[in-house]
């Protein structure tokens, strides 16, 4: 684990561990998972994917809070992804890759020309990966 490298790059900083913030962020992530399910049900797959990503982001921020770190810099969302990559076990690298993939995909949906480009199958896959991601973060925090 090379958190020092992320610190030297100005991507993360040490802060006081905050278990309450971590718990609140996990609760927010679980609420987002429900909202993503709701958006799939009402046929808004673009928003379902964006909300699924947000659940992953909240969970990643929860992990940071629990471990005593915060994201910094202009690319703080990418900082959260890189931080999670340092904590997830090798067998879970696909989850971190999915987190980054949905970070980029969400950006394209919100700010790019990819609006209305997400199908229900992609939204369902994003939601499933987000659920796995949130569960894995909860498992890591409990250790």
N, C-alpha and C positions, 0 to 999 in steps of 0.2 A: 504494500500500500504506500503510495507516494503522495500524501497530502501536502507535504512540503513543496513539491513541484507546483501544485495548483496554487499554493499560497504565494510562491515566488512569481508566478505568472499574473498575480493580481486577480485570480478568479474566485478565491475563497478567502475568508478571514476567520480567525478564532473569535468566538463569542462565548458567553456563558451558556452552559447547557440549559435547555428549557424544556422539561418534560411536559409541562402544561401546554406550551405552544405546539409541541409535537403531537400531543393528543388531539388538540383542536384542529390541527391540519389533517390528521388522519380522519377525523369526523367529517371535515370538509370534503376530503377525497371520496369518502363513502357516499356523501350526499351527491357529489358530482356523478358517481357511478349510477346512482338512481336516476338522476336527471338525464344522463346519456341514454339509459334504457327507455325513459319516457319519450325522448326525442326520436328514437328509432321507431317506437310504437306509433307516433303521430307523423311519421314519414318525413323527418328532418335529419337525414343521415349526415349532412355536412356539420350541423351543430352537434350531433351525437359524437362524431369523431373529435371535434374541437373540445368538447366537454370531457371526453375520455382522456384526452391529452392533459387537460387541466387537473384531472384526478391524479394522474401520474406526477405532474408537477407539484401538487400539494403534498403528495406522499414523499417525494424527493426532498422537499423543503422540511418535512417532518423529520426525515432521517438526519438532515443537517442540524436541525435544532436539537435533536436528541443527542447528537455527537458533539455539540458545541461549536458549530460552524455556521457561517452565513455566506451567501453568494454575494459577489460584488463585481463591479465593472459593468461595461455596456452590454456584455453578453451574459447577463446573470442567469438566463434560462439554460444556456449551454453549460454554464458553471455547475448548475444542479445536476445535469446529465453526467458531466465528468466526475463530479463528486460521487454519485451513485455507482459509477463504474468501478470506483475504488473499493466500495463496500460489498457489492454483490458478488456472490461466489461464482467461480468460473462456469458452472453449469447454468448460470442465469444470465450469461452475457447477451443472449438473444433478447431478454427483457429490456436491458439497457439500450440495445440497438433499436428496439421498437420504440422506446421512449424518445430517442433522438429522431427516428423516422417520423413519428407523429408530431414532434416539435416543428420540423420543417414543413410537414403536410399542413398542419394547422396554420402556420404562417402564410402559406400559399393560399389557403382557403380564405383567410381573413383579409389579407393585404394584396394578394396577387390576382391572377385571372383564373383561378381554379374554383371559383364559386360554382355551386351546383354540380361538382364533379365527383362527389362521393356517392357510391352506391350503397345499398343496404348491407350487402355482404362485407364490404370494407369497413363500414361502421360497426358491424357485429364483431369483426376480427379485432378492431381497435378496442372495443369495449372488453372483450375477453382478455386481451393482453393487459389492459389497464387494471382489471380485477386481479390478475396474476401479480402484477407489479405492486399494487397496494398491499396484497397479502404478503409478498416477500419483504417489503419494507417493514410491515408490522412484525414479522418474524425476526428480522435483523435488530429492530429496536428492542425487542424483548430479551435478546441475548445479553 
